[in-house]
Amino acid sequence: MLAVFGWTVASLHDFTPGHMLLNGLAFGSLTIYAIAAAAASRRMSVNMEKRLRLDLLVHNMELENMAMRDDLTRLFNRRYFFDRLERELETARGFQRPLSVLLVDVDQLKAVNDTYGHRTGDEVLTNFGQFLLGQTRASDK
């Protein structure tokens, strides 16, 4: 028996021709509705899964970026430097090409920190980092 709001809509117990036609129409309609509802639910589920996977991918990329950059200067950190250096050395060996490494040191940074405080020293490093980023190509970053 199928009841909606307490009213019997269809019943498998009544086998009179008129009721069988009504029952068949009711159950057929409900079957079509159930299939459509299941398909819509599946589409929503797939779309939500795609959205969640994309969000996860974006968050993972953000975490990866945070793990390889210095918070203060936004320059690549020591871990990234050594990973990248290893890859570049392998590439240089494979193609038998020379490789250059440039080291930069900010002289007298300790004196700046001691005289003007660590906040000023951090500003010097941040500004120097921005200067370096401004002098590089996108392929260098």
URTA-V835708 format. One record per residue. PHI is phi as a letter, one per 40 degrees, with the letter a starting at -180 (none if undefined). PSI is psi in radians with two decimals (* if undefined). BURIAL is b if it has 16 or more other ideal C-beta (glycine too) atoms within 10 Angstrom, else e. Layout:
phi=(PHI;PHI)
psi=(PSI;PSI)
burial=(BURIAL;BURIAL)
//
This chain:
phi=(none;b;b;b;f;g;c;c;c;a;a;c;c;c;b;c;d;c;c;c;c;c;c;c;c;c;c;c;c;c;c;c;c;c;c;c;c;c;c;c;c;c;c;c;c;c;c;c;c;c;c;c;c;c;d;c;c;c;c;c;c;c;c;c;c;c;c;b;b;c;c;c;c;g;c;c;c;d;d;c;d;c;c;c;d;c;c;c;c;c;c;c;c;c;c;f;b;c;b;b;b;b;b;b;b;c;c;g;c;c;c;c;c;c;c;b;g;c;c;c;d;c;c;c;c;c;c;c;c;c;c;c;c;c;c;b;c;d;c;c;c)
psi=(2.44;2.10;2.39;2.10;0.66;-0.11;2.35;2.08;-0.72;2.64;2.40;-0.06;-0.37;1.93;0.38;2.60;-0.76;-0.75;-0.60;-0.68;-0.81;-0.79;-0.76;-0.75;-0.76;-0.85;-0.63;-0.76;-0.76;-0.62;-0.80;-0.77;-0.76;-0.73;-0.78;-0.73;-0.71;-0.72;-0.76;-0.73;-0.72;-0.76;-0.77;-0.70;-0.78;-0.77;-0.71;-0.72;-0.74;-0.77;-0.74;-0.70;-0.71;-0.76;-0.74;-0.74;-0.78;-0.80;-0.69;-0.67;-0.69;-0.75;-0.71;-0.75;-0.72;-0.60;-0.33;0.10;2.59;2.33;-0.66;-0.93;-0.30;0.18;2.81;2.53;-3.13;-0.75;-0.83;-0.74;-0.86;-0.63;-0.82;-0.71;-0.74;-0.78;-0.75;-0.64;-0.75;-0.74;-0.79;-0.73;-0.78;-0.68;0.05;0.91;2.66;2.78;2.35;2.54;2.29;2.18;2.37;2.34;2.33;1.85;2.56;0.41;-0.62;-0.69;-0.68;-0.80;-0.77;-0.68;-0.81;-0.14;2.81;-0.50;-0.74;-0.70;-0.71;-0.67;-0.70;-0.82;-0.74;-0.82;-0.68;-0.70;-0.76;-0.67;-0.82;-0.77;-0.61;-0.33;0.05;2.73;2.83;-0.62;-0.27;-0.32;*)
burial=(e;e;e;e;e;e;e;e;e;b;e;e;e;e;e;e;e;e;e;e;e;e;b;e;e;e;e;e;e;e;e;e;e;e;e;e;e;e;e;e;e;e;e;e;e;e;e;e;e;e;e;e;e;e;e;e;e;e;e;e;e;e;e;e;e;e;e;b;e;e;e;e;b;e;b;e;e;e;e;b;e;e;e;e;e;e;e;e;e;e;e;e;e;e;e;e;e;e;e;e;e;e;e;e;e;e;e;e;e;e;e;b;e;e;e;e;e;e;e;e;b;e;e;e;b;e;e;e;b;e;e;e;e;e;e;e;e;e;e;e;e)
//
